[in-house]
Amino acid sequence: MWRAFGLLLFGVVGGLALVGCADLSYYRQAVAGQLALLHAARPVVDVLADPATPPALQQRLQQTQALRAFASTDLALPDNGSYRHYADLGRPYAVQNVFAAPALSLEPRQWCYLTVGCLSYRGYFDAEAARELATHLRVAGDDVYVAEIPAYSTLGWLDDPLLNTFTLWPVGRLAELMFHELAHQRLYIADDTGFNEAFATAVGRLGAERWLKQHGTARERAEYQADCQRRGDFLALTGAARERLQVVYASSRTDTMKQVEKKTILTNLREDYQRLKQHWNGYAGYDRWFAHDLNNAKLAGNSTYYRWVPAFFALYQQQNQDFPAFYRAVEALGQLSAVERAARLGALSVSTAHRVLKTEQAEEEVAVIDRRHYAH
């Protein structure tokens, strides 16, 4: 998911002009990494014309250009040079994001940048630098998660290219990712990662469903529906664990007792995941996520990206599934204070607490995880 799905924004590019502030080495690696990525990018038309391009990549690149046109004509997303170029980075990820949270808290650490505000992660092109920060944070006592991220948005400052890290994904997931990143270019609110990511996630999901309904095959629609269902099951599973941890951390227990409870909850979470896989016919796409760094930082990251997605689904329905009207309504939310915005999103979420978007060609629903381990 996040990080089989891996859809996190790398917002540091907005701070590239800040050499002279804070951490010079950090900004230097960001500049160098972005320049290397742009240098590797080639126009899609050139890649298609190159006889050395594998047929599977040629076919998919042609499809990306149809998706790119659809994003602007049908979803009212920015019509610019993004996704008109292709870059092979020679690695399976674009950047590495470092997430951190205290050992007994699900509140993520924040890193602030002058242009884009504060974010709940620190993004790196330089893998060694990411490891060094992660080590430093662990030594200081934090829970840490280093995520390999397949794509990011420069928020329209630059034309983002297609990357080898995601271009050959199943078409539904590819569409969702492209629309997600373009949504960041459409609207971005400083200092509110949860709002930005949930908005982009909702646009990606809604846009992918619309694309598949109009242009996808029955197999592609069923494949995407199964992927979304598994993702929903995963979020229900991890959300239940997160809620249980919140109760423990807010209690009057001693820190030692809290640590014991934390270990038990995370052990139960792994066991419940193994049971959940039985309903997925052995699908193992989340195995790596559960195998390493299962901690507060990883669980807090999930909450950041998905907490307000139901609210944006509800707002989209209120605007009669009209994307321009939806964006205007979201912009109005963005102008509220943080407290007012959260209250409004909370009210919208309640109205759709049990609603699940479905595509027309789904073959069957996958059973939701038995959550008895978390019942009191």
Buried (B, 14 or more C-beta within 10 A) or exposed (E): BBBBBBBBBBBBBBBBEBBEEBBEEBBBBBBEBBEEBBEBBBEBEEBBEEEEBEEEBBEBBEBBBEBBEBBEEEBBBBEBEBBBBBBBBEEEBBBBBBBBBBBBBBEBBBBEBEBBBEBBBBBBBBBEBBBEBBEEBBEEEBBBBBBBBBBBBBBBBBBBBBBBBBBBBEBBBBBBBBBBBBBBBBBBBBEBBBBBBBBBBBBBBBBBBBBBEEBBEEEBBBBBBBBBBBBBBBBEBBBBBBEBBBEBBEEEBEEEEBBEBBEEBBEBBEEBBEEBBEBBEEBEBBEEBBEEBBBBBBBBBBBBBBBBBBBBBBBBBEBEEEBEBBBEBBEEBBEBEEEEBBEBBEEBBEBBEEEEBEBEBBEEBBEEBEBEBBEE
